[in-house]
Amino acid sequence: MAFSEFTLDSAVRSLGVSVGESDLFPGLAPAAVPDWLPVLLARGTRLALISEKARSEFIVVPILLAARELSGGRLAIFSGQRFDVDAARGLVGECDFLLALGPPVPPLRAPIVAVVEAKKNDVEAGLGQCVAQLVAAREFNAASRGPSPVYGCVTTGEVWQFLRLTGDAVELHAARFYLDNVAGVLGAIAAIADEAGRRG
């Protein structure tokens, strides 16, 4: 088994997590959107209809690059990172994107966000994979960061669903973000990075 084979039901059954809903970002302040991002997204959304890869390249990546810029370069983006943590539990495979605090060079440091691109434009279908990657990140981070929340996001590019794993509890953010609220998406990523930075 690998990350991509998990459904939400199988992740709950085999990884021992519970799933609920919560407001992960109370009082969230929208981030200032860099001037270049709306222009790039306007061009990219027309091309993003072609394929999942196109959505990744023309919508998801520019938003992640903007989040990195807003973090002052603190946020590292690892794309297509192999993340083999526990083969016996199926916590192996490639991650679409992992975000970590630190320079964007190997080796991978403790990830704070796992971003899963929703296959077939279906956010629900990506939740199990994201939960499995969060459990893997929790295990990977344990030695260096101790017990601390790990966040994830499942996105089609147009829709962004954030999750948080704390202990064995997975919480889905009660409201999804949409591309017309890219300031909210960037604000959520900034809030996660700020929290992780405070925890050290």
C-alpha positions as a printed NumPy array, in Angstrom:
array([[  0.   ,   0.   ,   0.   ],
       [  1.092,   3.595,  -0.6  ],
       [ -0.262,   7.07 ,   0.17 ],
       [ -2.251,   7.251,  -3.065],
       [ -4.16 ,   4.058,  -2.237],
       [ -5.705,   5.355,   0.989],
       [ -9.333,   6.4  ,   1.104],
       [-10.575,   8.367,   4.08 ],
       [-12.294,   5.254,   5.445],
       [ -9.204,   3.063,   5.104],
       [ -7.008,   5.741,   6.675],
       [ -9.322,   5.953,   9.69 ],
       [ -9.452,   2.154,  10.044],
       [ -5.795,   1.322,   9.54 ],
       [ -4.02 ,   4.383,  10.933],
       [ -6.084,   4.796,  14.093],
       [ -7.206,   8.374,  13.562],
       [-10.542,  10.047,  14.097],
       [-11.982,  12.705,  11.784],
       [-14.015,  15.742,  12.748],
       [-14.58 ,  19.346,  11.723],
       [-13.287,  22.528,  13.3  ],
       [-12.411,  26.152,  12.661],
       [ -8.671,  25.773,  12.174],
       [ -8.056,  29.476,  11.595],
       [-10.204,  31.561,  13.954],
       [ -9.867,  35.254,  13.197],
       [ -7.87 ,  34.522,  10.043],
       [ -6.479,  37.625,   8.388],
       [ -6.317,  37.44 ,   4.591],
       [ -2.794,  37.837,   3.285],
       [ -1.674,  40.594,   0.969],
       [ -1.67 ,  39.066,  -2.509],
       [  1.477,  39.827,  -4.536],
       [  0.682,  41.943,  -7.591],
       [  1.987,  39.313,  -9.996],
       [ -0.199,  36.459,  -8.718],
       [ -3.676,  37.478, -10.019],
       [ -2.17 ,  38.174, -13.441],
       [ -0.492,  34.778, -13.551],
       [ -3.591,  32.975, -12.281],
       [ -5.797,  34.703, -14.853],
       [ -3.522,  33.396, -17.591],
       [ -3.092,  29.993, -15.984],
       [ -6.72 ,  29.134, -15.292],
       [ -7.447,  29.045, -19.014],
       [ -4.696,  26.453, -19.489],
       [ -5.457,  24.547, -16.275],
       [ -8.484,  22.826, -17.794],
       [ -6.226,  20.631, -19.902],
       [ -5.039,  18.184, -17.208],
       [ -4.197,  17.66 , -13.534],
       [ -0.559,  18.433, -14.305],
       [ -1.618,  21.718, -15.899],
       [ -3.652,  22.662, -12.792],
       [ -0.595,  21.948, -10.681],
       [  1.747,  24.019, -12.794],
       [ -0.524,  26.958, -13.601],
       [ -2.553,  27.333, -10.376],
       [ -1.114,  25.411,  -7.407],
       [  2.568,  26.196,  -7.906],
       [  2.077,  29.972,  -8.33 ],
       [  0.039,  30.09 ,  -5.108],
       [  2.715,  28.142,  -3.22 ],
       [  5.417,  30.427,  -4.628],
       [  3.419,  33.435,  -3.438],
       [  3.157,  31.845,   0.03 ],
       [  6.933,  31.385,   0.033],
       [  7.452,  35.005,  -1.003],
       [  5.12 ,  36.251,   1.735],
       [  7.029,  34.155,   4.291],
       [ 10.213,  36.041,   3.455],
       [ 11.706,  32.859,   2.022],
       [ 11.221,  30.87 ,   5.238],
       [  8.9  ,  28.377,   3.569],
       [ 10.554,  25.616,   1.544],
       [  8.584,  23.822,  -1.166],
       [  9.443,  20.188,  -1.906],
       [  7.719,  18.996,  -5.082],
       [  7.385,  15.289,  -5.896],
       [  9.317,  14.389,  -2.75 ],
       [  9.695,  10.681,  -2.016],
       [  8.508,  10.234,   1.581],
       [  9.005,   6.674,   2.822],
       [  8.34 ,   6.588,   6.553],
       [  6.735,   3.218,   7.447],
       [  6.267,   0.65 ,   4.679],
       [  4.463,  -1.786,   6.976],
       [  1.658,   0.753,   7.468],
       [  1.596,   1.953,   3.869],
       [  3.175,   5.298,   4.731],
       [  5.317,   5.411,   1.618],
       [  5.237,   7.059,  -1.757],
       [  5.624,  10.37 ,  -3.491],
       [  4.043,  13.549,  -2.176],
       [  2.738,  16.2  ,  -4.541],
       [  4.117,  18.954,  -2.303],
       [  5.564,  19.152,   1.193],
       [  6.119,  22.528,   2.827],
       [  8.704,  22.975,   5.55 ],
       [ 10.404,  25.826,   7.356],
       [ 13.967,  26.233,   6.19 ],
       [ 15.984,  26.427,   2.998],
       [ 14.574,  24.545,  -0.026],
       [ 17.501,  22.154,  -0.269],
       [ 17.891,  18.481,   0.671],
       [ 17.549,  16.866,   3.068],
       [ 13.867,  17.312,   3.851],
       [ 13.328,  18.997,   7.193],
       [ 10.272,  18.474,   9.368],
       [  7.315,  19.18 ,   7.066],
       [  4.536,  21.386,   8.377],
       [  2.103,  21.058,   5.435],
       [  1.35 ,  18.219,   3.02 ],
       [ -0.432,  19.372,  -0.145],
       [ -2.302,  16.767,  -2.182],
       [ -3.635,  17.534,  -5.628],
       [ -7.133,  16.132,  -5.886],
       [ -7.342,  13.536,  -8.613],
       [-10.231,  13.869, -11.068],
       [-10.997,  17.267,  -9.543],
       [-12.452,  15.497,  -6.467],
       [-11.414,  16.902,  -3.076],
       [-13.075,  14.08 ,  -1.103],
       [-11.103,  11.462,  -3.035],
       [ -7.847,  13.081,  -1.913],
       [ -8.614,  13.232,   1.807],
       [ -7.415,   9.704,   2.609],
       [ -4.099,  10.27 ,   0.876],
       [ -3.641,  13.544,   2.735],
       [ -4.444,  11.96 ,   6.112],
       [ -1.881,   9.202,   5.437],
       [  0.743,  11.813,   4.576],
       [ -0.071,  13.737,   7.761],
       [  0.418,  10.6  ,   9.853],
       [  3.74 ,  10.006,   8.073],
       [  4.78 ,  13.617,   8.701],
       [  3.864,  13.281,  12.385],
       [  6.102,  10.214,  12.664],
       [  8.913,  11.847,  10.662],
       [  8.768,  15.02 ,  12.736],
       [  8.584,  13.34 ,  16.138],
       [ 12.34 ,  13.19 ,  16.69 ],
       [ 13.09 ,  16.802,  15.812],
       [  9.915,  18.717,  16.677],
       [  8.216,  16.637,  19.337],
       [  4.424,  16.338,  19.402],
       [  3.084,  19.224,  17.337],
       [  0.231,  19.619,  14.865],
       [  0.801,  18.92 ,  11.191],
       [ -1.369,  20.505,   8.528],
       [ -2.46 ,  19.307,   5.131],
       [ -4.418,  20.556,   2.182],
       [ -6.268,  18.844,  -0.634],
       [ -6.693,  21.082,  -3.643],
       [ -8.041,  21.04 ,  -7.149],
       [ -6.397,  24.41 ,  -7.685],
       [ -9.813,  26.051,  -7.618],
       [-10.85 ,  24.544,  -4.237],
       [ -8.638,  24.268,  -1.128],
       [ -9.587,  22.06 ,   1.858],
       [ -7.249,  22.371,   4.854],
       [ -6.788,  19.666,   7.525],
       [ -4.877,  19.421,  10.796],
       [ -3.585,  16.344,  12.602],
       [ -3.061,  16.728,  16.336],
       [ -2.226,  13.465,  18.063],
       [ -4.67 ,  11.009,  16.489],
       [ -7.353,  13.586,  15.727],
       [ -7.796,  14.856,  12.182],
       [ -9.789,  18.075,  11.901],
       [-11.111,  19.385,   8.596],
       [-11.41 ,  23.139,   8.375],
       [-15.113,  23.907,   8.433],
       [-14.984,  26.132,   5.352],
       [-13.223,  25.535,   2.075],
       [-11.312,  28.265,   0.303],
       [-11.885,  29.024,  -3.363],
       [ -9.691,  30.587,  -5.982],
       [-11.617,  33.873,  -5.798],
       [-10.335,  34.082,  -2.199],
       [ -6.668,  33.418,  -2.842],
       [ -5.893,  35.897,  -0.045],
       [ -7.571,  33.439,   2.332],
       [ -5.509,  30.519,   1.029],
       [ -2.313,  32.523,   1.474],
       [ -3.475,  33.684,   4.91 ],
       [ -4.048,  30.088,   6.019],
       [ -0.581,  28.987,   4.867],
       [  0.963,  32.029,   6.566],
       [ -0.88 ,  31.194,   9.811],
       [  0.453,  27.632,   9.686],
       [  4.004,  28.835,   9.063],
       [  3.757,  31.377,  11.897],
       [  2.492,  28.706,  14.303],
       [  5.298,  26.333,  13.341],
       [  7.856,  29.116,  13.7  ],
       [  6.655,  29.881,  17.231],
       [  6.94 ,  26.229,  18.17 ],
       [ 10.502,  26.141,  16.877]])
